Amino acid sequence: MVLASLGAYAQGGEASAVPAQPYASDAKAAKAADRALQKSVVRALSKTKGLRATAITVRVRSGAVTLEGTVPEQAQMGLATQAAEGVEGVTSVRNALTLSTL
């Protein structure tokens, strides 16, 4: 009877570990979606006239975009924000850009 109880306990422990797999695939899907959105925002920035986007880094987490890096003129900060906001799937934009000193 003791062996039967231990066997049942071991099976219960294994069963509780199984639900973690769907969450892992959800996390992978979320990361893939963020990467795709990041590429779309980078593409939109590079196509924006009057914006020098070469020194801008785009980070995305759950649709929220953060723009980091430098731009040569104050007006380009606004252009970058507008371009990012115009991309489908973007939920918010945080502009952390600074003016370059070069």
N, C-alpha and C positions, 0 to 999 in steps of 0.2 A: 504494500500500500504506500509506503514511503516513496518507492521508485515511481509509482504512478503519479503521485503528487508532484514530484520534481519534474517529471516529463511534462505535465500540464503547465507547470509554472514556466518552464523554458519556452514552450510554444506560445504562451501568452506574451512573453517578452519579445519574441520575434515578430509576432503579429503587430505589436505597437510600433515597430520600426518601419513597417511597410508604408503608411501614409506619407512619410517624408518624401517619397519619390515624386508625387504630383507637384509638390511645392518647388522642387528642384527644376522641373520642366517649366513651371510658371516663371521662375526667376530667369531661366535661360531665354524664354520668350520676351520677357520685359527688357532684358539687356539687348537682345536683337532689335527690338522696336526702338530703343533709345539710340542704338548705333545707326539705324536707318534714318531716324529723325535728325541725328547729328549731321549725317551726310547731306540731307536735304537743306538744312540751315546753312551749312558751309557753301553749298552750291548757290543758294539764294544770295548769300553775302558776296560771293565772287562775281555774280552777275549784276550787282547793284552799281549803277553808274555813280561815279563820284566818291566811291568808297574804296579805300585801300585796305583790303581784308587779309593781306599776307601775314600780318602780325596779330591776328585775332584767333583765339582758341575758343572752341565751342564745346561746352559740356552739357549733357542732357541727363536728367533723371526723372523718370515718370512723366515726361512731357514738359517739364520745367527746364528752360534753357538758361544757361549762364554764359555770358560773353566776357572773356578775359583777354588781356593783352593791351596793345597800344594802337593809337591812331594819330595821325599828324595834325588833325584839326578838330576842334570842338564839334563842328557840324556833323562830322562823320560818326560821332557817338549816336546821335539821333537816327542817322541813316541805318546804322547797324541794328538798332533796336527795332525800327520799323520793318526792316527786311526780315528779321527773325520772327516778329509777330505775324507776318504775312504767310508763314509756312503752315500748311495744314498739319494739325496734330500738336502744335505748340500750345501749351496751356498757360505759360507765363514766361516773361523774359526778365532776367536780372542783368543789368548792364554794369559790369565791373571794369569797363575799359578806362584807360588813363591816356593822357596826352603824351606823345613821345617828345623827347627833348632834342631829337636829331633834326 
